[in-house]
Amino acid sequence: MKVTYHKVYSGNLHRDMEYKIYGHQGKPLLVFPTSCGRFYQYEESGMISTLESYIEQGKIQVWTCDSIDEETFYAKNSTTDEKMKLHDQYDAYVKDELISSILRQSKENNGGGTQKILATGCSLGAYHSTNMFFRHPQYFDSLIALSGLYSTNRFFGEEVPPSAYFHSPLHYLRNLEDAFYLNQYRNSKIIICTGQGAHEDLMRSETQKLKEVLQEKHIPASVEFWGYDVNHDWYWWRKQILYYMDRCLS
């Protein structure tokens, strides 16, 4: 398997940002880590090994990026507005810098053709991937979100602050009427999954709410609730990503 490490200065974040690429060609997957996770977490948690056959066969190319959650959602000495201003900069880094690199390399790998991206992540990574997918659908055509939160309520309370509104999918999707966005969602493959076991109560609640919003907006999606023995951990996420990958690539 071809694996490359990259450390690139971000003009949006004014720092070096790290990521890894696994594979030589195929549909690009952009992976966001769990809470405060790093770019190497997906590999260390066994997810790259789980997807090894897809990577080596050139079906997918996996990009694992860094988070800055400890400076945004988990920052202890910052105001909400300060946290979200930095999160806006992170969003711009992903959109304008990382995704640009993904699409450029995808074009080179696939003979000049362009492929949209599959966004994925587990836990808070599922939040990030879902938020990116819905905010920037021009770059994505598929989503696999596992055990995610889909609002900012856990961090800022039930009353979403104005600075967080457009990073809280359960809020902005409910009020969205723009056909440009809705039509792209409706032509994408959306998979939302959570277990119902240990440490999944909040994720199960928000997954149900997201299911209802998507139904109200007539956005086709597979929203699935696995069993009461399915806990919030990598053991189950490895099973889920393998279960859903073929569906996304078909």
C-alpha positions, 0 to 999 in steps of 0.5 A: 500500500502506498502511504505518504505523509504531508505537513503543509502550512495553512494560510487560513490557520497560520500554522502547519497542518498534517495529513496522510494519504493511503493508496494510489488512486480511486475515489477519495475519502476524507476522514475526520478524527474523533474528538481532539484526534490526530491525522494518524488516529484512523490508522492506529485504530485499525480502520486503514487495515479494515479498508486495506483491500479497497485501498490496494485495489485502487477503489479508494484513496484515503486522506486522514486530516488533523483536527483543532477541536481542543482549540475550538469546541473543547477550549476552556478559556475562549468565548463561544464567538472566539471558538467559532471564529477559529472553527470558521478558519478550520472550515476554510482550511479544509475547503480551500486548501485540503480539498483543493489538494484532494481534487487535484490529485484525484484528477491526476490519478484518474486520467484527468477526470474528476471525482467528488469526495466521500466524507466520513468520520466517527463520533465527533468526526462524524459531526465534522464530516456531516457538517462539511458535506452539507455546507459544501456539497459541490465537493462531496457526493457521499457521506458515511457518518458513524455515531455522530452528533449533528448539532452544537447543543452539547457544547453551547446548549439548546439555544444555538449561538448565532456564531455557531448556527451555520455549523449546527446541521440540525438547525440550518438544515431544518430552515434550508430552502435553497434548491442548489443545496437540496438538489445536490443532497438528493443526488448523493449517497448519505449513510448515517449510523449509530449503535444503541449500546453503551455511550450512544444515547446522545448520538442515537437521539441526534441521529433520530432528529437528523433522520426526521429533518432529512425526511422533511426535506425529501432528502434520501438517506439510509439512517440506521440504528444498530443493536443494543449491544453496539457500543460507541467504540472502534470495534463497531466502527470497523464493522460498520465502515466495511459494511457500508463501503460497497454501498457507497461505491456502487 
